[in-house]
Amino acid sequence: MTMALLSPESLKRIEREAAKYPPEQRQSAVMSALGIAQDQNGWLSNELMEEVATVLGMPPVWVYEVATFYNMYNLKPTGKYKVVICTNLPCALSGSVDAAHHLQHKLGLTGFNQTSADGRVTLKEGECFGACGDAPVMIVNNKRMCGRMTPEKLDRFLEEDLK
């Protein structure tokens, strides 16, 4: 396999992450490397995960195991914005189910793991984000956490933040 999917900048970033570990434990940077690859490409194809494995000197199956275990990794293309709503019990008791239904209605979706017709938003269901005091909670593109998401806040979020 020839490596051509990761940009030189992404490779530099992965090398910086791998350098944080002893040389014989480069594979410990796999989560960071997957995040860098996903930031570059938007999602992780099998070929991209194989390239990450090659760069880190580990079997591709180990990379697949990490990428399929954590829901922060996109294994298929998503909308420009990936919105993940926590539906664990504390958030559910604080309105996350209603928030999810509100977003589904506003985006024209019938459930989770769907993308709006305009390709802008993919809505996913998530596990606990450790912010129960701010429930209901959602995370946008694995980087921004939003709490206490009432229907009014969700409407504002869709209109102002997801342009």
Steps between C-alpha positions, in 0.01 A plus 500: 500500500635841411434771752328796344184562697650690793629846421856598596355724773290214641804272496699762692223531757483121540878484543478768772240290681698177459813672636326535836546125551807275506587385145384145568158633608419723200165324469390679819441806280228318304207703637674829427604377155144396416376842611756673280411281202129565555554875535676493164249284313173531692473124551716187522500270199657154532788621285561799724496282812748264329728796434478605866596142594800511268617836635476373858646157422203297619260246349203664325257292705617678816418834339158370389431380855559848641307678223197273532493509881477878546209694352711811444640343184298524180520178302294645217447852371291730719349841456709811545390494863476181705270561795502231768237515775553316828203271566625335821261508793598834663475683168183310403338600830601859429351516151749353254237279337281805441803694375584219258142488370504878461821485294372209294183696419693819413749310282241279329640178646316193626767389746867493589789418262345706224614810315279793408400527134729800452797296629561748778426302818538135601320417824635223720422354840781499754597361835575698814718808442557555872302824517177382664461829685455675164255246355382465235844510342623470142840505333561659160774359276670333798629838614225720645271405787166676538284466811148563621369468147140619512295518179568875488876449536491227237319729256756776561781247461365383163443853372817670627770243567454257212513736205 
